[in-house]
């Protein structure tokens, strides 16, 4: 029996509650924040540029450079700054951590 193929979801915002320490930015804190991130595909956003780049790459005209021939689901705006106390009771504010809006870029 064949499995049903999973439908690819379009680019959208999702959220997850995490500890500040889990953000991987070097802060030690047990405070939790709501982390919003972008997930999904951008197949509907493929432009002539993407098609042309894909064709040129397939003809080996571009060899060593790392180029992406399809749009990527990324933040296009960020939530407000995140402020928290670390394990040593020092106050920190960090910017551009959590997505506010996602788009295909």
DRENBA-625941 format. One record per residue (C-alpha): x, y, z; residue number from 1. Coordinates in steps of 0.2 Angstrom, whole numbers, plus 5000, padded with zeros to 4 digits. Layout:
N
+------+------+------+-----+
|    x |    y |    z | seq |
+------+------+------+-----+
|    X |    Y |    Z | NUM |
...
+------+------+------+-----+
***
This chain:
105
+------+------+------+-----+
|    x |    y |    z | seq |
+------+------+------+-----+
| 5000 | 5000 | 5000 |   1 |
| 5007 | 5017 | 4995 |   2 |
| 5007 | 5031 | 5008 |   3 |
| 4998 | 5047 | 5003 |   4 |
| 5011 | 5060 | 4999 |   5 |
| 5012 | 5074 | 5012 |   6 |
| 5006 | 5091 | 5005 |   7 |
| 5019 | 5104 | 5005 |   8 |
| 5013 | 5119 | 5016 |   9 |
| 5016 | 5137 | 5009 |  10 |
| 5027 | 5149 | 5018 |  11 |
| 5019 | 5153 | 5035 |  12 |
| 5024 | 5159 | 5053 |  13 |
| 5024 | 5146 | 5067 |  14 |
| 5028 | 5148 | 5085 |  15 |
| 5036 | 5139 | 5099 |  16 |
| 5039 | 5143 | 5118 |  17 |
| 5058 | 5141 | 5122 |  18 |
| 5070 | 5146 | 5135 |  19 |
| 5082 | 5160 | 5131 |  20 |
| 5096 | 5148 | 5133 |  21 |
| 5089 | 5138 | 5119 |  22 |
| 5091 | 5152 | 5107 |  23 |
| 5109 | 5148 | 5105 |  24 |
| 5115 | 5166 | 5107 |  25 |
| 5126 | 5163 | 5122 |  26 |
| 5114 | 5169 | 5136 |  27 |
| 5111 | 5158 | 5151 |  28 |
| 5093 | 5161 | 5157 |  29 |
| 5078 | 5150 | 5161 |  30 |
| 5066 | 5164 | 5156 |  31 |
| 5055 | 5158 | 5142 |  32 |
| 5050 | 5168 | 5126 |  33 |
| 5038 | 5165 | 5112 |  34 |
| 5049 | 5161 | 5097 |  35 |
| 5041 | 5164 | 5080 |  36 |
| 5049 | 5156 | 5065 |  37 |
| 5045 | 5154 | 5046 |  38 |
| 5042 | 5137 | 5039 |  39 |
| 5035 | 5130 | 5022 |  40 |
| 5039 | 5131 | 5004 |  41 |
| 5039 | 5145 | 4991 |  42 |
| 5035 | 5135 | 4975 |  43 |
| 5021 | 5148 | 4971 |  44 |
| 5034 | 5162 | 4972 |  45 |
| 5046 | 5155 | 4958 |  46 |
| 5050 | 5169 | 4946 |  47 |
| 5058 | 5170 | 4929 |  48 |
| 5074 | 5174 | 4938 |  49 |
| 5073 | 5157 | 4947 |  50 |
| 5069 | 5148 | 4932 |  51 |
| 5084 | 5156 | 4922 |  52 |
| 5096 | 5153 | 4936 |  53 |
| 5091 | 5135 | 4937 |  54 |
| 5094 | 5133 | 4919 |  55 |
| 5111 | 5142 | 4919 |  56 |
| 5117 | 5131 | 4933 |  57 |
| 5111 | 5115 | 4925 |  58 |
| 5122 | 5120 | 4910 |  59 |
| 5137 | 5122 | 4922 |  60 |
| 5139 | 5140 | 4917 |  61 |
| 5140 | 5144 | 4936 |  62 |
| 5152 | 5132 | 4944 |  63 |
| 5159 | 5136 | 4961 |  64 |
| 5147 | 5150 | 4968 |  65 |
| 5134 | 5145 | 4980 |  66 |
| 5117 | 5151 | 4973 |  67 |
| 5100 | 5146 | 4976 |  68 |
| 5088 | 5144 | 4962 |  69 |
| 5072 | 5145 | 4971 |  70 |
| 5064 | 5157 | 4984 |  71 |
| 5066 | 5153 | 5002 |  72 |
| 5054 | 5156 | 5017 |  73 |
| 5062 | 5169 | 5028 |  74 |
| 5057 | 5183 | 5040 |  75 |
| 5052 | 5199 | 5031 |  76 |
| 5049 | 5208 | 5048 |  77 |
| 5054 | 5204 | 5066 |  78 |
| 5044 | 5205 | 5082 |  79 |
| 5048 | 5218 | 5096 |  80 |
| 5065 | 5216 | 5105 |  81 |
| 5066 | 5203 | 5118 |  82 |
| 5071 | 5208 | 5136 |  83 |
| 5076 | 5196 | 5150 |  84 |
| 5087 | 5193 | 5165 |  85 |
| 5101 | 5181 | 5164 |  86 |
| 5106 | 5168 | 5177 |  87 |
| 5117 | 5182 | 5185 |  88 |
| 5103 | 5194 | 5186 |  89 |
| 5110 | 5205 | 5172 |  90 |
| 5097 | 5213 | 5160 |  91 |
| 5098 | 5210 | 5141 |  92 |
| 5089 | 5216 | 5126 |  93 |
| 5091 | 5207 | 5110 |  94 |
| 5084 | 5212 | 5092 |  95 |
| 5078 | 5203 | 5077 |  96 |
| 5076 | 5186 | 5085 |  97 |
| 5058 | 5181 | 5082 |  98 |
| 5049 | 5183 | 5066 |  99 |
| 5034 | 5195 | 5064 | 100 |
| 5030 | 5191 | 5046 | 101 |
| 5036 | 5178 | 5034 | 102 |
| 5038 | 5179 | 5015 | 103 |
| 5047 | 5171 | 5000 | 104 |
| 5064 | 5179 | 4997 | 105 |
+------+------+------+-----+
***
